């Protein structure tokens, strides 16, 4: 038996309120990946200019950030768009927004630091400019490397450099 495909007809007029609202919904699919990348770069730069005016704002421009679109992990967890900036010497910054119904959007800035052992990285959440200065003071004697210890959670928080860092070399 051959099935015939019939096109559904609209049960409403093309100029009706429902047609208008459905057209709006079709346009509201959300930003494209390119728009997400651009927004992530701009948001990261704005956060730096506003909250790190005496340190990072002096060395980073909006063009130093590489934006990444939102993505969903294998476990179904959704990750917001983010941006990364290469600082040289194996260090880079990661910025994203943590979005929740209760708190709204909150900037999350993380400094990724290579370990002195050369096998991994640590990530350090930065809350303020003072936190950054304190951390950099601790890293200065090791030229921007995190001192390796033999604790189980030492330098394995980030195992490989992100793609953009490998391409920047």
N, C-alpha and C positions, 0 to 999 in steps of 0.2 A: 504494500500500500504506500502510495506516495503522499507525504505530508505537504500541505501547501502553507507557506509562510504568509501570514497576513500582517500588514502594517497596522499598528495601533493608530487610531485617529484621536486627535485631541478632543476631549469632551468640553472644551472651553474655547472662547473666541481668542484670536491672536492678540487683540488689544485689551484683553480683560485684565483685572488686577492680578489674577492668578498667573497669567502668562508673564506679566511683568516681574512678579516675585520669583517665579521659576527661572527666569532669565538671570535675575540677580544671583540666585543660588548657583547657577552654572558658572558665573564669573567669580564666585567666592571659594574656589578650590584651594586658595592659599597661594603664598608666594612661590615662584619658581625656584629651582636650585640656585640659579645665578643671583636672584634677588636675596635668597637666604644667605649666600656667601657675602654679598655686599653689605647686607644688614649686620652680619656678624662682625665684619671688619670695622664698620662704623661704630657699632656698639662697644667693641673692645677699645678702639681709639678714644671714644668719649669717656669711658671709664678711666682710662689712664690719664687723660687730660684733667679730669675732675678730681680723682682721688690720689693721684701720684704726680702732682704738679712739679715737685722739686727733684724728682728722680727720673722715672720712666718717661714722663712727658718731654724731657729734654733730649732723649735719645731715640724715641720711637715716633714715627709718622704713621698716618693711617695706611699708607702704602706698604709699610713694613709688616702688616698683618696679612695672613692668608686665611680666607674664610672657608668654612666647610658647611654643607647643608645638614639638616636634621637627618637622622637615620635610625633604624630600628635594629636592635641586636637580635641574635639568634634566639634569645630567651623571651623576646617580645617587648623588652624594655626599650622605651623611646629616649633618644638623646637629642637634645636641642641643638640648633646650629651653634657653631663655635668658631673661634679664630685662634691662630697661633702666630707667634712672632719669634724669629730666630735672634738670639742675643750674641751668638758666636761662642767659641770655646766649648761647644756641646750643650749649652744652656738655651732653653727657650721658655716662652710664656704661653700658657693656654688660658683662654677666656671663654666663658659661656655664661648664659643666664640660667639660674635655677628658678623655675617657675612653679609656684604652688597656689592652690586656691586660697589658702590662708594668708600667705605672705606676699603674694603677687610675684613680681620679678626681682631677683637679687643677683647682682654681679658676683661671679666666682672667678677669681684669678689664681692660677697655680703656676709656680715656678718649677720647671723640670730640670733637675741637676744630675749630671753624670757622677758616678761613684769613682773613688780613687782606684778601685780594683779593676775598672774597665769592663765589667761584666753586666752592668745595669745602671739604673737611674732611680732617683727618689723624686717624689713629687711633694711640694710643700704649698699648702694653701696660704695665700697672703690675704690678710684682712685689712691691713693698713700700710701706709708708707713707712711707718716706724718698724713694722714687722720685716719689711723688705730690707731696710738698712741694717737691722740686727742680723738677719740671715746672711747678707752680703759680708758683714764683718766677720762672721764665722767662716765663710767660704774663702775669704781673701788669702789666708796662709796657704791654702791648697790650690790656689789659682782657679777658683770656681768649681772645685770638685768636692763632693760630699765625702767626708772621712768614712771609710768602710769599717764596719764592726761585724762580728760574727753572730749577731742576733738574727733570728729567723725572718724578720720583716725588714731587713736592711735595704738592699738596693734592688729589690725585685718588684717594686710597685709598677714600674714601667720597664719592660724588657727590651724593647727595640725603639729606635728613633722613628718618629713619624716620617711618612713618605716625603713631605716637603723638605725636611731637614736633609734627607739623603740626596735629594735633588739639588739642594743649595750648595753642596760641596763642589 
